[in-house]
Amino acid sequence: QPQVTNEKRYMEDGYVVLDGLLTPQQCDELRQRMSEIVDQMDVPAHCRTTFSTYHDEQLKTQGNADYFITSGDKIRFFFEKGVFDDKGEFIVPKQRSLNKVGHALHAFEPLYKKVTHSPKVQKLGLANPVILQSMYIFKQPRIGGEVTPHQDATFLYTEPLGRVMGLWIALEDATVNNGCLWFMPGSQNSGISRRMVRTRQGTYPLTDFIGREKAYDEEKFVAAPVKKGGVVLIHGEVVHRSAENKSEDSRHVYTFHIMEGQDTHWSPDNWLQPTEELPFPSLYTK
Protein backbone atom coordinates (compact mmCIF):
# COMPACT_ATOMS: atom_id res chain seq x y z
CA GLN A 1 0.00 0.00 0.00
CA PRO A 2 1.43 3.46 -0.85
CA GLN A 3 2.48 5.56 2.11
CA VAL A 4 -0.33 7.78 3.40
CA THR A 5 1.58 10.92 2.39
CA ASN A 6 1.92 9.69 -1.19
CA GLU A 7 -1.70 8.58 -1.34
CA LYS A 8 -2.80 11.98 -0.02
CA ARG A 9 -0.61 13.73 -2.60
CA TYR A 10 -2.10 11.59 -5.40
CA MET A 11 -5.65 12.41 -4.34
CA GLU A 12 -4.97 16.14 -3.94
CA ASP A 13 -2.74 16.80 -6.95
CA GLY A 14 -3.80 14.02 -9.33
CA TYR A 15 -0.32 12.56 -9.58
CA VAL A 16 2.60 11.43 -7.46
CA VAL A 17 6.24 10.63 -8.27
CA LEU A 18 7.73 7.54 -6.60
CA ASP A 19 11.39 6.53 -6.82
CA GLY A 20 12.80 3.05 -7.29
CA LEU A 21 10.05 1.02 -8.93
CA LEU A 22 12.68 -0.58 -11.18
CA THR A 23 16.40 -1.07 -10.79
CA PRO A 24 18.75 0.51 -13.35
CA GLN A 25 19.44 -3.00 -14.68
CA GLN A 26 15.72 -3.66 -15.25
CA CYS A 27 15.45 -0.35 -17.11
CA ASP A 28 18.37 -1.28 -19.34
CA GLU A 29 16.87 -4.71 -20.05
CA LEU A 30 13.58 -3.15 -21.15
CA ARG A 31 15.42 -0.71 -23.41
CA GLN A 32 17.54 -3.47 -24.91
CA ARG A 33 14.50 -5.62 -25.64
CA MET A 34 12.78 -2.68 -27.34
CA SER A 35 15.87 -2.09 -29.47
CA GLU A 36 15.59 -5.72 -30.64
CA ILE A 37 11.87 -5.32 -31.40
CA VAL A 38 12.56 -2.21 -33.48
CA ASP A 39 15.43 -3.90 -35.34
CA GLN A 40 13.06 -6.70 -36.31
CA MET A 41 10.01 -4.57 -37.16
CA ASP A 42 8.54 -4.81 -40.63
CA VAL A 43 5.92 -2.12 -41.09
CA PRO A 44 3.99 -1.99 -44.39
CA ALA A 45 4.04 1.43 -46.02
CA HIS A 46 0.29 1.99 -45.52
CA CYS A 47 0.72 1.39 -41.77
CA ARG A 48 3.40 4.01 -41.25
CA THR A 49 1.23 6.12 -38.99
CA THR A 50 2.43 9.38 -37.49
CA PHE A 51 1.36 9.89 -33.87
CA SER A 52 -0.03 13.26 -32.83
CA THR A 53 -1.90 14.71 -29.86
CA TYR A 54 -3.26 17.71 -31.76
CA HIS A 55 -7.06 17.48 -32.03
CA ASP A 56 -7.48 17.69 -35.82
CA GLU A 57 -4.32 15.75 -36.63
CA GLN A 58 -5.48 12.92 -34.38
CA LEU A 59 -8.56 12.48 -36.53
CA LYS A 60 -6.57 12.63 -39.77
CA THR A 61 -3.88 10.18 -38.66
CA GLN A 62 -4.43 7.54 -36.00
CA GLY A 63 -8.12 8.33 -35.57
CA ASN A 64 -8.67 7.52 -39.22
CA ALA A 65 -6.36 4.52 -39.33
CA ASP A 66 -7.48 0.94 -38.88
CA TYR A 67 -3.86 0.22 -37.92
CA PHE A 68 -4.33 2.36 -34.80
CA ILE A 69 -7.85 1.40 -33.83
CA THR A 70 -7.12 -2.34 -34.00
CA SER A 71 -3.86 -2.09 -32.03
CA GLY A 72 -5.27 -2.82 -28.57
CA ASP A 73 -4.38 -6.52 -28.75
CA LYS A 74 -1.23 -6.15 -30.86
CA ILE A 75 2.25 -4.63 -30.84
CA ARG A 76 2.35 -1.85 -33.42
CA PHE A 77 4.58 1.05 -34.39
CA PHE A 78 3.80 4.79 -34.48
CA PHE A 79 6.24 7.34 -35.85
CA GLU A 80 7.38 10.91 -35.34
CA LYS A 81 6.68 13.60 -37.93
CA GLY A 82 9.16 14.00 -40.75
CA VAL A 83 10.79 10.56 -40.60
CA PHE A 84 9.46 9.37 -44.00
CA ASP A 85 9.91 10.78 -47.47
CA ASP A 86 6.99 11.15 -49.88
CA LYS A 87 7.36 7.49 -50.85
CA GLY A 88 7.06 6.29 -47.26
CA GLU A 89 10.75 5.45 -46.92
CA PHE A 90 12.75 6.23 -43.79
CA ILE A 91 14.90 9.36 -43.96
CA VAL A 92 16.25 8.86 -40.42
CA PRO A 93 17.62 5.67 -38.78
CA LYS A 94 14.60 3.59 -37.82
CA GLN A 95 15.74 3.38 -34.16
CA ARG A 96 15.32 7.19 -34.10
CA SER A 97 12.05 7.27 -36.06
CA LEU A 98 9.51 6.03 -33.55
CA ASN A 99 7.19 8.00 -31.30
CA LYS A 100 5.84 4.92 -29.54
CA VAL A 101 5.18 1.19 -29.70
CA GLY A 102 1.82 -0.04 -28.37
CA HIS A 103 -0.63 -1.18 -27.15
CA ALA A 104 -0.23 -4.78 -25.85
CA LEU A 105 3.39 -5.10 -24.75
CA HIS A 106 2.06 -6.16 -21.34
CA ALA A 107 0.45 -9.23 -22.88
CA PHE A 108 2.94 -10.45 -25.47
CA GLU A 109 6.42 -9.38 -24.32
CA PRO A 110 7.63 -11.33 -21.24
CA LEU A 111 9.92 -8.60 -19.82
CA TYR A 112 7.18 -5.97 -20.02
CA LYS A 113 4.59 -8.40 -18.68
CA LYS A 114 6.80 -9.12 -15.66
CA VAL A 115 7.16 -5.42 -14.85
CA THR A 116 3.44 -4.77 -15.32
CA HIS A 117 2.48 -7.55 -12.90
CA SER A 118 5.35 -6.92 -10.48
CA PRO A 119 4.70 -7.13 -6.70
CA LYS A 120 5.28 -3.38 -6.25
CA VAL A 121 2.56 -2.58 -8.82
CA GLN A 122 0.20 -5.14 -7.30
CA LYS A 123 0.45 -3.33 -3.94
CA LEU A 124 -1.45 -0.27 -5.19
CA GLY A 125 -4.44 -1.44 -3.17
CA LEU A 126 -7.12 -1.75 -5.89
CA ALA A 127 -9.89 -4.35 -5.54
CA ASN A 128 -10.15 -5.74 -9.08
CA PRO A 129 -7.66 -3.94 -11.34
CA VAL A 130 -7.37 -4.84 -15.01
CA ILE A 131 -4.74 -3.74 -17.52
CA LEU A 132 -6.10 -1.66 -20.39
CA GLN A 133 -3.09 -0.90 -22.59
CA SER A 134 0.68 -0.44 -22.57
CA MET A 135 3.12 1.66 -24.56
CA TYR A 136 6.83 2.26 -24.95
CA ILE A 137 7.40 5.98 -25.61
CA PHE A 138 10.74 7.15 -27.04
CA LYS A 139 10.75 10.98 -26.98
CA GLN A 140 13.58 10.98 -29.51
CA PRO A 141 16.53 13.41 -29.20
CA ARG A 142 15.91 16.68 -31.09
CA ILE A 143 12.67 15.46 -32.75
CA GLY A 144 10.62 14.03 -29.87
CA GLY A 145 7.25 15.68 -30.35
CA GLU A 146 5.21 17.78 -27.95
CA VAL A 147 2.31 16.10 -26.17
CA THR A 148 -0.35 18.77 -25.75
CA PRO A 149 -2.38 19.17 -22.53
CA HIS A 150 -4.84 16.31 -22.20
CA GLN A 151 -6.63 13.97 -19.81
CA ASP A 152 -6.30 10.21 -20.16
CA ALA A 153 -10.03 9.79 -19.55
CA THR A 154 -10.62 11.53 -22.90
CA PHE A 155 -9.47 8.28 -24.50
CA LEU A 156 -10.13 5.80 -21.67
CA TYR A 157 -13.60 6.77 -20.46
CA THR A 158 -15.36 5.00 -17.60
CA GLU A 159 -18.56 5.42 -15.64
CA PRO A 160 -18.06 6.54 -12.98
CA LEU A 161 -14.96 8.57 -13.76
CA GLY A 162 -11.90 8.21 -11.56
CA ARG A 163 -11.33 4.50 -12.18
CA VAL A 164 -8.28 4.72 -14.48
CA MET A 165 -4.67 5.20 -13.37
CA GLY A 166 -1.59 5.55 -15.56
CA LEU A 167 1.80 4.25 -14.47
CA TRP A 168 4.60 6.10 -16.29
CA ILE A 169 7.96 4.44 -15.67
CA ALA A 170 11.14 6.34 -16.55
CA LEU A 171 13.70 4.05 -18.20
CA GLU A 172 16.09 7.03 -18.33
CA ASP A 173 16.14 10.22 -16.28
CA ALA A 174 13.18 12.36 -17.38
CA THR A 175 14.16 16.01 -17.00
CA VAL A 176 12.84 19.44 -17.91
CA ASN A 177 15.39 19.47 -20.75
CA ASN A 178 14.40 16.18 -22.41
CA GLY A 179 10.62 16.34 -22.06
CA CYS A 180 9.44 15.26 -18.60
CA LEU A 181 5.75 15.43 -17.73
CA TRP A 182 4.10 18.62 -16.51
CA PHE A 183 0.86 18.56 -14.48
CA MET A 184 -1.89 20.95 -13.50
CA PRO A 185 -2.35 19.94 -9.84
CA GLY A 186 -5.95 19.47 -8.76
CA SER A 187 -7.33 19.52 -12.32
CA GLN A 188 -8.65 15.97 -11.85
CA ASN A 189 -11.54 17.47 -9.90
CA SER A 190 -13.04 19.41 -12.82
CA GLY A 191 -14.38 16.60 -15.00
CA ILE A 192 -13.32 16.08 -18.62
CA SER A 193 -13.70 18.49 -21.51
CA ARG A 194 -13.74 16.08 -24.46
CA ARG A 195 -14.07 12.42 -25.36
CA MET A 196 -12.62 10.44 -28.25
CA VAL A 197 -15.29 8.01 -29.44
CA ARG A 198 -15.63 5.40 -32.16
CA THR A 199 -17.91 6.44 -34.99
CA ARG A 200 -20.63 4.22 -36.42
CA GLN A 201 -19.22 1.17 -38.18
CA GLY A 202 -18.52 1.80 -41.85
CA THR A 203 -18.09 5.57 -41.48
CA TYR A 204 -14.93 7.70 -41.62
CA PRO A 205 -13.03 8.95 -39.78
CA LEU A 206 -13.05 5.90 -37.52
CA THR A 207 -13.14 8.11 -34.40
CA ASP A 208 -14.41 11.56 -33.54
CA PHE A 209 -14.27 13.92 -30.58
CA ILE A 210 -17.17 15.07 -28.44
CA GLY A 211 -16.16 18.50 -27.11
CA ARG A 212 -12.73 20.11 -27.39
CA GLU A 213 -9.76 20.45 -25.07
CA LYS A 214 -9.88 23.61 -22.99
CA ALA A 215 -7.29 26.37 -23.18
CA TYR A 216 -5.06 26.03 -20.13
CA ASP A 217 -2.95 28.59 -18.30
CA GLU A 218 0.68 27.55 -18.86
CA GLU A 219 1.68 29.08 -15.52
CA LYS A 220 -0.43 26.53 -13.65
CA PHE A 221 1.61 23.54 -14.85
CA VAL A 222 4.24 22.02 -12.56
CA ALA A 223 7.17 19.95 -13.83
CA ALA A 224 7.48 16.35 -12.62
CA PRO A 225 11.04 15.17 -13.31
CA VAL A 226 11.67 11.49 -12.57
CA LYS A 227 14.87 9.56 -11.95
CA LYS A 228 15.63 6.42 -13.96
CA GLY A 229 13.54 3.58 -12.50
CA GLY A 230 11.00 5.90 -10.89
CA VAL A 231 7.29 5.97 -11.69
CA VAL A 232 4.61 8.65 -11.93
CA LEU A 233 1.11 7.56 -10.89
CA ILE A 234 -1.33 9.56 -13.01
CA HIS A 235 -5.03 10.08 -12.21
CA GLY A 236 -7.19 9.56 -15.30
CA GLU A 237 -8.58 13.09 -15.21
CA VAL A 238 -5.53 15.15 -14.28
CA VAL A 239 -4.41 17.50 -17.07
CA HIS A 240 -0.83 16.84 -18.14
CA ARG A 241 1.50 17.50 -21.03
CA SER A 242 5.13 17.25 -22.14
CA ALA A 243 7.22 19.59 -24.26
CA GLU A 244 9.23 18.79 -27.35
CA ASN A 245 12.58 17.16 -26.74
CA LYS A 246 15.11 19.56 -28.24
CA SER A 247 17.99 18.10 -26.25
CA GLU A 248 20.58 15.51 -27.28
CA ASP A 249 19.18 13.00 -24.75
CA SER A 250 16.38 10.52 -25.35
CA ARG A 251 13.63 10.02 -22.74
CA HIS A 252 12.49 6.42 -22.94
CA VAL A 253 9.43 5.42 -20.91
CA TYR A 254 7.33 2.31 -20.37
CA THR A 255 3.78 3.25 -19.49
CA PHE A 256 0.54 1.37 -18.96
CA HIS A 257 -2.99 2.06 -17.75
CA ILE A 258 -4.99 0.08 -15.24
CA MET A 259 -8.68 0.32 -14.37
CA GLU A 260 -10.45 -0.54 -11.14
CA GLY A 261 -12.85 -3.12 -12.56
CA GLN A 262 -15.11 -3.39 -9.53
CA ASP A 263 -18.41 -1.55 -10.12
CA THR A 264 -16.97 0.17 -13.22
CA HIS A 265 -18.51 0.42 -16.70
CA TRP A 266 -16.01 0.55 -19.59
CA SER A 267 -17.51 2.63 -22.39
CA PRO A 268 -18.25 0.71 -25.60
CA ASP A 269 -17.57 4.02 -27.42
CA ASN A 270 -13.88 4.05 -26.45
CA TRP A 271 -11.41 3.46 -29.29
CA LEU A 272 -9.80 0.71 -27.19
CA GLN A 273 -11.90 -2.40 -26.66
CA PRO A 274 -11.15 -5.80 -25.17
CA THR A 275 -11.11 -8.59 -27.75
CA GLU A 276 -11.53 -12.34 -27.79
CA GLU A 277 -7.77 -12.62 -28.29
CA LEU A 278 -7.06 -10.24 -25.40
CA PRO A 279 -9.70 -9.52 -22.79
CA PHE A 280 -8.41 -6.94 -20.32
CA PRO A 281 -6.18 -9.11 -18.08
CA SER A 282 -6.31 -8.94 -14.31
CA LEU A 283 -3.36 -7.17 -12.70
CA TYR A 284 -3.30 -9.95 -10.10
CA THR A 285 -2.47 -12.72 -12.59
CA LYS A 286 1.19 -13.28 -13.48
DOPA-994751 format. One line per field, with one value per residue (C-alpha): x, y, z. Coordinates in nm, 3 decimals. Example, Ala and Ser with C-alpha at 12.3 -4.5 7.8 and 13.67 -1.06 7.14 Angstrom:
# DOPA-994751
east <- c(1.230,1.367)
north <- c(-0.450,-0.106)
up <- c(0.780,0.714)
//
This chain:
# DOPA-994751
east <- c(0.000,0.143,0.248,-0.033,0.158,0.192,-0.170,-0.280,-0.061,-0.210,-0.565,-0.497,-0.274,-0.380,-0.032,0.260,0.624,0.773,1.139,1.280,1.005,1.268,1.640,1.875,1.944,1.572,1.545,1.837,1.687,1.358,1.542,1.754,1.450,1.278,1.587,1.559,1.187,1.256,1.543,1.306,1.001,0.854,0.592,0.399,0.404,0.029,0.072,0.340,0.123,0.243,0.136,-0.003,-0.190,-0.326,-0.706,-0.748,-0.432,-0.548,-0.856,-0.657,-0.388,-0.443,-0.812,-0.867,-0.636,-0.748,-0.386,-0.433,-0.785,-0.712,-0.386,-0.527,-0.438,-0.123,0.225,0.235,0.458,0.380,0.624,0.738,0.668,0.916,1.079,0.946,0.991,0.699,0.736,0.706,1.075,1.275,1.490,1.625,1.762,1.460,1.574,1.532,1.205,0.951,0.719,0.584,0.518,0.182,-0.063,-0.023,0.339,0.206,0.045,0.294,0.642,0.763,0.992,0.718,0.459,0.680,0.716,0.344,0.248,0.535,0.470,0.528,0.256,0.020,0.045,-0.145,-0.444,-0.712,-0.989,-1.015,-0.766,-0.737,-0.474,-0.610,-0.309,0.068,0.312,0.683,0.740,1.074,1.075,1.358,1.653,1.591,1.267,1.062,0.725,0.521,0.231,-0.035,-0.238,-0.484,-0.663,-0.630,-1.003,-1.062,-0.947,-1.013,-1.360,-1.536,-1.856,-1.806,-1.496,-1.190,-1.133,-0.828,-0.467,-0.159,0.180,0.460,0.796,1.114,1.370,1.609,1.614,1.318,1.416,1.284,1.539,1.440,1.062,0.944,0.575,0.410,0.086,-0.189,-0.235,-0.595,-0.733,-0.865,-1.154,-1.304,-1.438,-1.332,-1.370,-1.374,-1.407,-1.262,-1.529,-1.563,-1.791,-2.063,-1.922,-1.852,-1.809,-1.493,-1.303,-1.305,-1.314,-1.441,-1.427,-1.717,-1.616,-1.273,-0.976,-0.988,-0.729,-0.506,-0.295,0.068,0.168,-0.043,0.161,0.424,0.717,0.748,1.104,1.167,1.487,1.563,1.354,1.100,0.729,0.461,0.111,-0.133,-0.503,-0.719,-0.858,-0.553,-0.441,-0.083,0.150,0.513,0.722,0.923,1.258,1.511,1.799,2.058,1.918,1.638,1.363,1.249,0.943,0.733,0.378,0.054,-0.299,-0.499,-0.868,-1.045,-1.285,-1.511,-1.841,-1.697,-1.851,-1.601,-1.751,-1.825,-1.757,-1.388,-1.141,-0.980,-1.190,-1.115,-1.111,-1.153,-0.777,-0.706,-0.970,-0.841,-0.618,-0.631,-0.336,-0.330,-0.247,0.119)
north <- c(0.000,0.346,0.556,0.778,1.092,0.969,0.858,1.198,1.373,1.159,1.241,1.614,1.680,1.402,1.256,1.143,1.063,0.754,0.653,0.305,0.102,-0.058,-0.107,0.051,-0.300,-0.366,-0.035,-0.128,-0.471,-0.315,-0.071,-0.347,-0.562,-0.268,-0.209,-0.572,-0.532,-0.221,-0.390,-0.670,-0.457,-0.481,-0.212,-0.199,0.143,0.199,0.139,0.401,0.612,0.938,0.989,1.326,1.471,1.771,1.748,1.769,1.575,1.292,1.248,1.263,1.018,0.754,0.833,0.752,0.452,0.094,0.022,0.236,0.140,-0.234,-0.209,-0.282,-0.652,-0.615,-0.463,-0.185,0.105,0.479,0.734,1.091,1.360,1.400,1.056,0.937,1.078,1.115,0.749,0.629,0.545,0.623,0.936,0.886,0.567,0.359,0.338,0.719,0.727,0.603,0.800,0.492,0.119,-0.004,-0.118,-0.478,-0.510,-0.616,-0.923,-1.045,-0.938,-1.133,-0.860,-0.597,-0.840,-0.912,-0.542,-0.477,-0.755,-0.692,-0.713,-0.338,-0.258,-0.514,-0.333,-0.027,-0.144,-0.175,-0.435,-0.574,-0.394,-0.484,-0.374,-0.166,-0.090,-0.044,0.166,0.226,0.598,0.715,1.098,1.098,1.341,1.668,1.546,1.403,1.568,1.778,1.610,1.877,1.917,1.631,1.397,1.021,0.979,1.153,0.828,0.580,0.677,0.500,0.542,0.654,0.857,0.821,0.450,0.472,0.520,0.555,0.425,0.610,0.444,0.634,0.405,0.703,1.022,1.236,1.601,1.944,1.947,1.618,1.634,1.526,1.543,1.862,1.856,2.095,1.994,1.947,1.952,1.597,1.747,1.941,1.660,1.608,1.849,1.608,1.242,1.044,0.801,0.540,0.644,0.422,0.117,0.180,0.557,0.770,0.895,0.590,0.811,1.156,1.392,1.507,1.850,2.011,2.045,2.361,2.637,2.603,2.859,2.755,2.908,2.653,2.354,2.202,1.995,1.635,1.517,1.149,0.956,0.642,0.358,0.590,0.597,0.865,0.756,0.956,1.008,0.956,1.309,1.515,1.750,1.684,1.750,1.725,1.959,1.879,1.716,1.956,1.810,1.551,1.300,1.052,1.002,0.642,0.542,0.231,0.325,0.137,0.206,0.008,0.032,-0.054,-0.312,-0.339,-0.155,0.017,0.042,0.055,0.263,0.071,0.402,0.405,0.346,0.071,-0.240,-0.580,-0.859,-1.234,-1.262,-1.024,-0.952,-0.694,-0.911,-0.894,-0.717,-0.995,-1.272,-1.328)
up <- c(0.000,-0.085,0.211,0.340,0.239,-0.119,-0.134,-0.002,-0.260,-0.540,-0.434,-0.394,-0.695,-0.933,-0.958,-0.746,-0.827,-0.660,-0.682,-0.729,-0.893,-1.118,-1.079,-1.335,-1.468,-1.525,-1.711,-1.934,-2.005,-2.115,-2.341,-2.491,-2.564,-2.734,-2.947,-3.064,-3.140,-3.348,-3.534,-3.631,-3.716,-4.063,-4.109,-4.439,-4.602,-4.552,-4.177,-4.125,-3.899,-3.749,-3.387,-3.283,-2.986,-3.176,-3.203,-3.582,-3.663,-3.438,-3.653,-3.977,-3.866,-3.600,-3.557,-3.922,-3.933,-3.888,-3.792,-3.480,-3.383,-3.400,-3.203,-2.857,-2.875,-3.086,-3.084,-3.342,-3.439,-3.448,-3.585,-3.534,-3.793,-4.075,-4.060,-4.400,-4.747,-4.988,-5.085,-4.726,-4.692,-4.379,-4.396,-4.042,-3.878,-3.782,-3.416,-3.410,-3.606,-3.355,-3.130,-2.954,-2.970,-2.837,-2.715,-2.585,-2.475,-2.134,-2.288,-2.547,-2.432,-2.124,-1.982,-2.002,-1.868,-1.566,-1.485,-1.532,-1.290,-1.048,-0.670,-0.625,-0.882,-0.730,-0.394,-0.519,-0.317,-0.589,-0.554,-0.908,-1.134,-1.501,-1.752,-2.039,-2.259,-2.257,-2.456,-2.495,-2.561,-2.704,-2.698,-2.951,-2.920,-3.109,-3.275,-2.987,-3.035,-2.795,-2.617,-2.575,-2.253,-2.220,-1.981,-2.016,-1.955,-2.290,-2.450,-2.167,-2.046,-1.760,-1.564,-1.298,-1.376,-1.156,-1.218,-1.448,-1.337,-1.556,-1.447,-1.629,-1.567,-1.655,-1.820,-1.833,-1.628,-1.738,-1.700,-1.791,-2.075,-2.241,-2.206,-1.860,-1.773,-1.651,-1.448,-1.350,-0.984,-0.876,-1.232,-1.185,-0.990,-1.282,-1.500,-1.862,-2.151,-2.446,-2.536,-2.825,-2.944,-3.216,-3.499,-3.642,-3.818,-4.185,-4.148,-4.162,-3.978,-3.752,-3.440,-3.354,-3.058,-2.844,-2.711,-2.739,-2.507,-2.299,-2.318,-2.013,-1.830,-1.886,-1.552,-1.365,-1.485,-1.256,-1.383,-1.262,-1.331,-1.257,-1.195,-1.396,-1.250,-1.089,-1.169,-1.193,-1.089,-1.301,-1.221,-1.530,-1.521,-1.428,-1.707,-1.814,-2.103,-2.214,-2.426,-2.735,-2.674,-2.824,-2.625,-2.728,-2.475,-2.535,-2.274,-2.294,-2.091,-2.037,-1.949,-1.896,-1.775,-1.524,-1.437,-1.114,-1.256,-0.953,-1.012,-1.322,-1.670,-1.959,-2.239,-2.560,-2.742,-2.645,-2.929,-2.719,-2.666,-2.517,-2.775,-2.779,-2.829,-2.540,-2.279,-2.032,-1.808,-1.431,-1.270,-1.010,-1.259,-1.348)
//
